């Protein structure tokens, strides 16, 4: 059975990680009163307790919506938050978690458009960047300064490009889906560790059925 590790604790706040398939990890966290952590919360805790907290990367609540109709969008409230088992099953089958029209609409309600491919945002310009302001909120400027003090000049982000999305949509013609589901799928976001990966933001995480770290947060 997967163990939950509490690796951050103050008089008001607690954070814990679980290494397990996504649905099992989030279930364990939820039963203990934790919510899946956001990029904004994660960045704040990394600044507060770097030595212990940043040694593991982890999944965050945000995910990226890939849709043939538009550029990729990072979303704050993806269906993976409430359909964890449904999200895991397609990854077991080397497929994607395809969305319905309603799920697409709900996810897009709080979201931001991303460039395709791999790119870097200079850490001394995070405060002026629309994407990182959306990701890190009030912690944006301080997190940029924090990374720069560690010698990290650019925050790396990796997003799937349109060629992959187009290829993926036609990769499994044997699977019968509604028309809308041929056009959009969701990938979780992995916030990589600080010491080795410079807090790389992977917007192409695939492997929810594998044993990887999920992080939760709760107030005490």
C-alpha positions in Angstrom: 0.0 0.0 0.0 1.3 3.5 -0.8 2.5 5.6 2.1 1.7 9.3 2.5 4.6 11.4 3.6 4.1 14.8 5.3 7.1 16.8 4.3 5.9 20.4 5.1 4.2 21.6 8.2 3.6 24.9 9.9 1.1 25.9 12.6 -1.5 26.6 9.8 -0.5 24.6 6.8 0.5 21.1 5.9 1.6 19.4 2.6 2.1 15.7 1.9 3.1 13.5 -1.0 2.1 10.0 -2.1 3.8 7.9 -4.7 1.2 5.7 -6.4 -1.0 5.6 -9.6 -2.8 8.9 -9.8 -6.3 7.7 -8.8 -4.9 5.9 -5.7 -2.6 8.8 -4.7 -5.4 11.4 -4.9 -7.8 9.1 -3.1 -5.3 8.7 -0.2 -4.8 12.5 0.0 -8.5 13.3 -0.2 -9.3 10.8 2.7 -6.8 12.7 4.8 -8.3 16.1 4.0 -5.8 17.2 1.4 -6.6 19.0 -1.9 -4.3 18.6 -4.9 -1.8 21.4 -4.8 -1.7 24.2 -7.3 1.4 25.7 -9.1 0.9 28.9 -7.0 0.8 27.0 -3.7 3.7 24.7 -4.8 5.9 27.6 -5.7 5.3 29.3 -2.3 6.2 26.2 -0.4 9.3 25.7 -2.4 10.5 29.1 -1.4 9.6 28.5 2.3 11.3 25.2 2.8 13.6 24.6 -0.2 16.0 22.0 1.4 13.4 19.3 2.1 10.5 20.3 -0.1 12.1 20.7 -3.5 13.8 17.3 -3.8 10.8 15.7 -5.5 8.9 16.8 -8.5 5.1 16.2 -8.3 1.9 16.5 -10.2 -0.2 19.7 -9.6 -3.9 20.4 -10.0 -3.4 22.2 -13.3 -3.5 20.4 -16.6 -3.2 21.3 -20.3 -6.1 21.0 -22.7 -5.0 20.0 -26.2 -7.6 20.8 -28.9 -7.3 20.8 -32.6 -9.6 23.9 -32.7 -7.1 26.1 -30.8 -3.7 26.4 -29.2 -3.0 24.5 -26.0 -4.5 26.0 -22.8 -3.5 25.4 -19.2 -6.6 25.0 -17.1 -7.1 25.5 -13.4 -10.0 23.0 -12.9 -9.5 20.0 -15.2 -11.7 17.0 -15.0 -8.8 15.0 -13.6 -9.6 16.6 -10.3 -12.9 14.7 -10.0 -12.5 11.9 -12.5 -9.2 10.4 -11.5 -10.0 6.8 -12.3 -11.4 7.7 -15.7 -8.2 9.7 -16.4 -6.0 6.8 -15.4 -7.6 4.0 -17.5 -6.7 5.5 -21.0 -3.1 5.9 -19.9 -3.0 2.2 -19.0 -4.1 1.5 -22.6 -1.5 4.0 -24.1 -4.3 6.3 -25.1 -5.4 9.8 -24.0 -8.1 11.1 -21.6 -10.5 12.5 -24.2 -13.1 15.1 -23.2 -16.7 15.8 -23.9 -17.9 19.2 -25.1 -19.2 20.0 -21.6 -15.9 19.0 -20.0 -14.0 21.2 -22.5 -16.3 24.2 -21.8 -15.9 23.8 -18.0 -12.1 23.4 -18.2 -11.7 26.5 -20.4 -13.6 28.7 -17.9 -10.3 29.4 -16.0 -7.5 28.9 -18.4 -4.7 30.6 -20.3 -3.3 30.0 -23.8 0.2 28.5 -24.1 2.8 28.6 -26.9 3.6 25.2 -28.5 6.9 23.3 -28.0 9.6 24.0 -25.5 10.3 27.5 -24.3 11.8 29.5 -21.4 10.6 32.6 -19.6 13.4 34.7 -18.1 13.2 34.6 -14.4 13.8 38.3 -14.1 10.7 38.9 -16.2 8.2 36.6 -14.5 6.4 39.6 -13.0 5.7 41.0 -16.4 4.6 37.7 -18.0 0.9 36.9 -18.5 1.5 33.1 -18.3 3.4 33.0 -15.1 1.2 35.6 -13.5 -1.7 33.2 -14.1 0.3 30.2 -12.8 1.9 31.7 -9.7 -0.4 34.6 -8.8 0.9 36.8 -6.0 4.0 34.6 -5.7 5.1 35.2 -9.2 7.7 38.0 -8.7 9.2 36.4 -5.6 9.4 33.0 -7.2 11.2 34.5 -10.2 13.7 36.1 -7.8 14.0 32.9 -5.9 14.9 30.9 -9.0 17.4 33.6 -10.2 19.1 33.5 -6.8 19.7 29.8 -7.5 21.3 30.6 -10.8 18.3 29.7 -12.9 18.0 32.3 -15.6 14.9 30.9 -17.3 11.9 28.9 -16.2 11.6 26.0 -18.7 8.1 24.9 -20.0 7.4 22.1 -22.4 4.1 21.9 -24.3 3.0 19.4 -26.9 2.9 20.8 -30.4 0.0 20.6 -33.0 1.7 17.9 -35.0 1.5 15.5 -32.0 -2.1 16.4 -31.3 -3.1 15.8 -34.9 -1.2 12.5 -35.0 -2.8 11.4 -31.7 -6.3 12.1 -32.8 -6.0 9.7 -35.7 -3.8 7.1 -33.9 -6.7 4.9 -32.6 -9.4 4.8 -35.2 -10.7 1.6 -33.7 -11.9 3.5 -30.7 -15.4 4.9 -31.3 -15.8 8.3 -29.7 -18.2 11.2 -30.1 -17.0 13.7 -32.7 -15.9 16.2 -30.0 -13.8 13.7 -28.3 -11.7 13.2 -31.4 -10.5 16.8 -31.0 -9.6 17.4 -27.3 -7.7 15.6 -24.6 -6.1 16.6 -21.3 -2.6 16.1 -20.0 -1.6 16.7 -16.3 1.2 19.1 -15.4 4.3 17.9 -13.7 6.2 20.5 -11.6 9.7 19.1 -11.7 12.2 19.2 -8.8 14.4 22.2 -8.2 17.9 20.7 -7.7 18.1 18.7 -10.9 15.4 20.1 -13.2 15.2 23.8 -12.3 11.4 23.5 -11.5 10.7 22.6 -15.1 7.0 22.7 -15.9 6.1 19.6 -18.1 2.7 20.2 -19.7 2.9 16.8 -21.5 2.8 14.3 -18.5 1.8 10.9 -19.6 1.7 8.0 -17.2 -1.1 8.5 -14.7 -1.2 4.7 -14.2 2.4 4.6 -13.0 3.8 5.3 -9.6 4.7 9.0 -9.5 4.4 11.7 -6.8 1.1 13.5 -6.2 1.1 16.3 -3.7 -1.7 17.6 -1.5 -2.1 20.6 0.7 -4.5 21.4 3.6 -5.0 24.0 6.3 -4.8 22.9 9.9 
